[in-house]
Amino acid sequence: MKRRNFIAILTASIAFAGCFSQTTFAMTSNIITTSTAVAYEESISIQGDNYAIPGTLSIPTTYRKGDKLPVVLMLHGTGSQKDEAGDLYKTLATHLAKEGYASLRIDFAGTGDSPVDYKEYTLTSATNDANKAIEYLLNRPEFNTDRIGLIGFSQGGLIGQLVASENENIEAFVSWSGVSSPGEEAFKSFFDTYYEEAKLNGFAKVDFDWRSPLNFSLEWFKEIHSQSVLKDITKYEGKLLAIAGSADTVVNPIDSVNMINAATSKDAAFYLIKDADHTFNCFIPDAPQTQEVLDVTVSWFKNNL
């Protein structure tokens, strides 16, 4: 029997209608201690199919040779980078390290330290990059290969579902503000504004108010249009937590509810953070919602990974 836990904090004003070959790895040796002195951070480069995948590996300072640590792979959202909005992933890595968990956060094609243009980014490329990162973790002696976790933010949550549904090494998966609606529903503004340009030129130059423009390939639009991730997630049998903010106007929180209802997980839960926006208010100094998403995530991994 599937367990469906709704551990959300709800008020009467919140309602959801109808809801309820062999791989080679290249690595640079650049180890530094974080300012919190709870983790060593190592800049790495994983050889992907067509380009290098940059990443930051965080290992608790309590690690001793011979230990086998649990480890969490972090997948960022649209146009973001491995540290995520407001350094949320960088902060999460520190919080996880305090509890004895390692983590790896990577840059998808065209973002952060990636050496290629964003035209290379598609659902397929991102899924491949994540799987390459998992292979990398499986080949590191520090990690317990039975305790690999995954977290995805926004479109990274969509990628995370695709990865978790196919990669049997994922023991526990957390989605933050994750996309699970079919086709382009969650990306309607992108399609309305840029799809015709992409069809004409093979890509579209997409503007953002918080970063420089990015070139979205026609293939990205096609793959988003044809995706049906709720069918894919039915193949995932691991543990699942979907976290959303009640004030998210970018991705409807109902996507998170639909995700856990579709999954054939051993243990699936939905957690709603009151008054949190898409990025959990991380740009508001000392916002309690930011601390809440970090605390809930770390606590859940401690109990499930």
C-alpha positions as CSV (number, residue, x, y, z in Angstrom):
1,M,0.0,0.0,0.0
2,K,1.3,3.5,-0.9
3,R,1.7,5.9,1.9
4,R,0.5,9.5,1.2
5,N,1.4,12.0,3.8
6,F,0.1,15.5,3.7
7,I,2.3,17.2,6.2
8,A,1.6,20.7,4.9
9,I,0.8,23.7,7.0
10,L,-2.5,24.9,5.6
11,T,-4.9,27.7,6.4
12,A,-8.6,28.1,5.4
13,S,-7.6,30.6,2.8
14,I,-5.5,28.0,0.9
15,A,-7.4,25.6,-1.4
16,F,-6.5,23.3,-4.2
17,A,-9.3,22.5,-6.6
18,G,-9.4,18.8,-7.5
19,C,-6.4,17.9,-5.4
20,F,-6.0,16.2,-3.7
21,S,30.7,1.8,-22.5
22,Q,32.6,2.9,-19.6
23,T,32.6,6.3,-18.2
24,T,35.8,8.3,-17.6
25,F,35.9,11.1,-15.1
26,A,38.1,14.2,-15.1
27,M,38.6,16.0,-11.8
28,T,40.4,19.0,-10.6
29,S,41.9,19.0,-7.2
30,N,40.9,22.3,-5.6
31,I,39.9,21.6,-2.0
32,I,38.9,24.4,0.3
33,T,37.2,24.6,3.7
34,T,33.9,26.4,3.8
35,S,33.5,29.4,6.1
36,T,31.4,27.2,8.5
37,A,34.3,24.8,8.8
38,V,31.9,21.8,8.6
39,A,32.7,20.7,5.1
40,Y,35.5,20.5,2.5
41,E,34.4,21.7,-0.9
42,E,36.1,20.2,-3.9
43,S,35.7,21.7,-7.4
44,I,35.3,18.9,-9.9
45,S,34.8,18.3,-13.6
46,I,32.9,15.3,-14.9
47,Q,33.3,14.3,-18.5
48,G,29.8,14.3,-20.1
49,D,28.8,13.1,-23.6
50,N,29.8,16.3,-25.4
51,Y,31.1,18.7,-22.7
52,A,32.5,18.9,-19.2
53,I,30.0,19.1,-16.3
54,P,31.3,21.4,-13.5
55,G,30.4,20.6,-10.0
56,T,31.1,21.3,-6.3
57,L,31.5,18.3,-4.0
58,S,30.9,18.9,-0.3
59,I,32.3,16.4,2.2
60,P,31.9,16.7,6.0
61,T,35.0,17.5,7.9
62,T,34.1,14.6,10.2
63,Y,34.8,12.2,7.3
64,R,37.6,9.7,8.0
65,K,39.2,7.3,5.5
66,G,37.1,4.2,5.2
67,D,33.8,5.9,6.0
68,K,30.9,5.4,3.6
69,L,28.9,8.6,3.5
70,P,25.3,9.2,2.3
71,V,25.4,11.7,-0.5
72,V,22.8,14.0,-2.2
73,L,22.9,15.2,-5.8
74,M,21.5,18.7,-6.4
75,L,19.9,19.8,-9.7
76,H,19.2,23.5,-10.2
77,G,16.4,25.2,-12.0
78,T,15.9,27.2,-15.2
79,G,18.8,29.6,-16.0
80,S,20.2,29.1,-12.5
81,Q,23.5,27.5,-11.4
82,K,24.9,25.0,-9.0
83,D,24.7,27.2,-5.9
84,E,21.0,28.1,-6.8
85,A,19.0,31.2,-6.1
86,G,20.1,33.0,-3.0
87,D,22.8,30.4,-2.5
88,L,20.1,27.9,-1.4
89,Y,22.0,24.8,-2.5
90,K,25.3,26.1,-1.1
91,T,23.6,26.7,2.2
92,L,21.8,23.3,2.0
93,A,25.2,21.6,1.4
94,T,26.5,23.1,4.7
95,H,23.4,22.0,6.6
96,L,23.7,18.5,5.2
97,A,27.4,18.4,6.1
98,K,26.6,19.2,9.7
99,E,24.6,16.0,9.8
100,G,27.2,13.9,8.2
101,Y,25.9,14.0,4.6
102,A,28.0,14.7,1.5
103,S,26.6,16.5,-1.5
104,L,27.3,17.3,-5.1
105,R,25.8,20.3,-6.9
106,I,26.4,20.6,-10.7
107,D,26.0,23.2,-13.4
108,F,23.9,22.1,-16.4
109,A,24.9,23.1,-19.9
110,G,25.2,26.8,-20.5
111,T,25.0,27.9,-16.8
112,G,27.5,28.7,-14.0
113,D,30.9,27.4,-15.0
114,S,29.7,25.3,-17.9
115,P,32.0,25.7,-20.9
116,V,29.2,25.5,-23.5
117,D,26.3,27.7,-24.6
118,Y,22.8,27.3,-23.2
119,K,21.7,26.0,-26.7
120,E,23.1,22.7,-25.5
121,Y,20.6,22.4,-22.7
122,T,17.5,20.2,-23.1
123,L,15.6,17.8,-20.9
124,T,17.7,15.0,-22.5
125,S,21.1,16.7,-21.9
126,A,20.2,17.6,-18.3
127,T,19.0,14.1,-17.5
128,N,22.2,12.7,-19.1
129,D,24.3,15.1,-17.0
130,A,22.6,14.1,-13.8
131,N,23.1,10.4,-14.6
132,K,26.8,11.1,-15.3
133,A,27.0,12.8,-11.9
134,I,25.5,9.7,-10.3
135,E,28.0,7.5,-12.0
136,Y,30.7,9.7,-10.7
137,L,29.4,9.3,-7.1
138,L,29.2,5.6,-7.5
139,N,32.9,5.5,-8.4
140,R,34.0,7.6,-5.4
141,P,35.2,5.5,-2.5
142,E,33.8,7.9,0.2
143,F,30.2,7.2,-0.6
144,N,27.6,4.5,0.4
145,T,26.2,3.5,-3.0
146,D,23.0,2.4,-1.3
147,R,22.4,5.9,0.2
148,I,22.3,8.3,-2.8
149,G,19.7,11.1,-2.6
150,L,18.5,13.6,-5.2
151,I,17.0,17.1,-5.0
152,G,15.6,19.2,-7.8
153,F,14.4,22.8,-7.8
154,S,11.7,24.0,-10.2
155,Q,12.7,22.7,-13.7
156,G,15.4,20.8,-11.8
157,G,12.5,19.1,-10.1
158,L,11.2,18.0,-13.5
159,I,14.7,16.7,-14.3
160,G,14.9,15.0,-11.0
161,Q,11.6,13.1,-11.7
162,L,13.0,11.9,-15.0
163,V,16.2,10.8,-13.4
164,A,14.6,9.1,-10.4
165,S,12.1,7.2,-12.7
166,E,15.0,5.6,-14.6
167,N,18.0,5.4,-12.3
168,E,17.6,2.7,-9.7
169,N,20.4,4.1,-7.6
170,I,18.2,6.9,-6.2
171,E,17.0,6.0,-2.7
172,A,15.3,9.3,-1.8
173,F,14.2,12.3,-3.8
174,V,13.2,15.8,-2.8
175,S,11.4,18.2,-5.1
176,W,11.4,22.0,-4.4
177,S,8.7,23.9,-6.3
178,G,9.0,21.1,-8.9
179,V,7.3,21.1,-12.3
180,S,5.1,18.0,-12.9
181,S,2.4,19.4,-15.2
182,P,2.3,18.0,-18.7
183,G,3.8,19.6,-21.8
184,E,4.4,23.4,-21.8
185,E,1.8,24.2,-19.1
186,A,4.3,25.4,-16.6
187,F,6.3,27.2,-19.3
188,K,3.4,28.9,-21.1
189,S,5.0,32.4,-21.0
190,F,8.2,31.0,-22.7
191,F,6.1,29.4,-25.4
192,D,3.9,32.5,-25.9
193,T,6.9,34.8,-26.2
194,Y,9.7,32.8,-27.7
195,Y,8.5,29.6,-29.5
196,E,8.0,31.2,-32.9
197,E,11.5,32.8,-32.7
198,A,13.0,29.3,-31.9
199,K,11.1,27.7,-34.8
200,L,12.5,30.4,-37.1
201,N,16.1,30.5,-35.9
202,G,16.6,27.1,-34.3
203,F,16.8,28.9,-30.9
204,A,15.4,31.9,-29.1
205,K,17.2,34.5,-27.0
206,V,15.2,34.5,-23.7
207,D,15.4,37.6,-21.5
208,F,15.3,37.5,-17.7
209,D,15.0,40.3,-15.2
210,W,17.5,38.7,-12.8
211,R,20.3,37.5,-15.1
212,S,21.7,37.9,-18.7
213,P,19.8,36.4,-21.6
214,L,20.1,32.7,-22.5
215,N,19.7,30.9,-25.9
216,F,16.9,28.3,-25.6
217,S,17.2,25.7,-28.4
218,L,14.2,24.6,-30.5
219,E,14.9,21.1,-29.2
220,W,14.3,22.3,-25.6
221,F,10.9,23.6,-26.7
222,K,10.0,20.4,-28.5
223,E,11.0,18.2,-25.5
224,I,9.1,20.4,-23.0
225,H,6.1,20.2,-25.3
226,S,6.1,16.4,-25.5
227,Q,7.1,15.6,-21.8
228,S,4.6,13.7,-19.6
229,V,6.6,13.5,-16.4
230,L,3.6,12.3,-14.3
231,K,3.7,9.1,-16.4
232,D,7.4,8.8,-15.8
233,I,7.3,9.3,-12.1
234,T,5.0,6.2,-11.7
235,K,8.1,4.2,-12.3
236,Y,9.8,5.6,-9.2
237,E,9.5,3.4,-6.1
238,G,11.8,5.2,-3.7
239,K,11.1,7.7,-1.0
240,L,9.7,11.1,-2.1
241,L,9.1,14.5,-0.6
242,A,7.6,17.4,-2.6
243,I,7.9,20.8,-1.0
244,A,6.0,23.9,-2.4
245,G,5.2,27.4,-1.3
246,S,1.6,28.6,-0.9
247,A,2.5,31.9,-2.6
248,D,4.3,30.4,-5.6
249,T,3.1,32.1,-8.8
250,V,5.7,30.5,-11.0
251,V,4.9,26.8,-10.6
252,N,1.4,25.9,-9.1
253,P,1.8,24.0,-5.8
254,I,-0.8,21.6,-7.2
255,D,2.1,20.2,-9.3
256,S,3.7,18.9,-6.1
257,V,0.5,17.3,-5.0
258,N,0.0,15.6,-8.4
259,M,3.6,14.4,-8.3
260,I,3.3,12.4,-5.1
261,N,-0.1,11.1,-6.0
262,A,1.3,9.8,-9.3
263,A,4.4,8.2,-7.8
264,T,4.4,4.5,-6.8
265,S,6.7,5.4,-4.0
266,K,7.2,3.4,-0.8
267,D,6.7,6.6,1.1
268,A,5.6,9.9,-0.5
269,A,4.8,13.2,1.3
270,F,3.8,16.7,0.4
271,Y,4.8,19.7,2.5
272,L,3.4,23.2,1.9
273,I,5.2,26.2,3.3
274,K,2.9,29.0,4.2
275,D,3.5,32.4,2.4
276,A,6.6,31.1,0.6
277,D,7.1,32.1,-3.0
278,H,8.8,30.0,-5.8
279,T,12.3,30.5,-4.2
280,F,11.0,30.2,-0.6
281,N,11.5,33.9,0.0
282,C,15.3,33.5,-0.2
283,F,15.8,37.1,-1.3
284,I,14.1,38.4,1.8
285,P,16.6,38.8,4.7
286,D,16.0,36.3,7.5
287,A,12.7,35.0,5.9
288,P,11.5,32.1,8.1
289,Q,10.3,30.3,5.0
290,T,13.9,30.0,3.8
291,Q,15.0,28.4,7.0
292,E,11.9,26.2,7.0
293,V,12.6,24.6,3.6
294,L,16.2,23.9,4.7
295,D,15.2,22.4,8.0
296,V,12.5,20.3,6.6
297,T,14.7,19.0,3.8
298,V,17.6,18.1,6.1
299,S,15.3,16.4,8.6
300,W,13.6,14.4,5.9
301,F,16.9,13.2,4.4
302,K,18.1,12.2,8.0
303,N,15.0,10.0,8.4
304,N,14.9,8.6,4.8
305,L,18.5,8.3,3.5
